[in-house]
């Protein structure tokens, strides 16, 4: 009996030790801290990406690994594997940039290769749907991705940085805006004095605003080109200003009864008067 009692006691002690260790392990996986969230600036916490999007009446809207959620004052809200409670919120400047102070509880460390209990982390635990893949700790269907690597986004233009990013993945072409020697790009605003690549006198562009004054951006070559002044030629279809509206400017040869008599008309009148006087006097003195 003593041996059996000792065996039971030892078993209970081992069980208690195991349970205590398991509880300590579980508690160590749970982490609660206070954080400051800046509007539209992702914050990485234990492998989770949390972004403050906007505010409402006594609430704020956040994004946790691509999943939308609403947090409120004084109460934890469960959003895609984390618990968040809103503590305080204010605008930092006249441009209405928001700042929120929050308590965030995470369960496990996403990205450590271990799928912890209560952990929402496809990086460690995979996606529940077989057809989905895990990208930036977000599950999405493989066929929705436009690309998988940056090499698939190359556009053969020297003045763009070609990146495969986002969920789902898509190609993004960012225009180079700095003057760097030797990158084969003459960026907008650069010249031969600050970028040797501008020796060819061609500037790559995306829109007309990327070019200098008097230049436009070609939608085919994506190069800036000078715009020559257009010569406006007067055609026969353009309306003439009526001489009746401006009687002081009448073209030569225009027959307009409202104008003054021409010199030819005055000469004819003088001849008629002289003829009348000659023949009139003869008839009067017969």
Secondary structure, 3 states (H helix, E strand, C coil): CHHHHHHHHHHHHHHHHHHHHHHHHHHHHEEEEEEEEEECCCEEECCEEEEEEEEECCEEEEEECCEEEEEEECECEEECCEEEEEEEEEECCCCCCEEEEEEEEEECCCCCCCCCCCCCCHHHHCCCCCCEEEECCEEEEHHHCCCCCHHHHCCCCCCEEEEEECCCCEEEEEECCCCCCCCCCCCCCCCCCCCHHHHHCCCECCCHHHCCCCEEECCCCCEEEECCCCCCCCCCCCCCCCCCCCCCCCCCCCCCCCCCCCHHHHHHHHHHHHHHHHHHHHHHCC
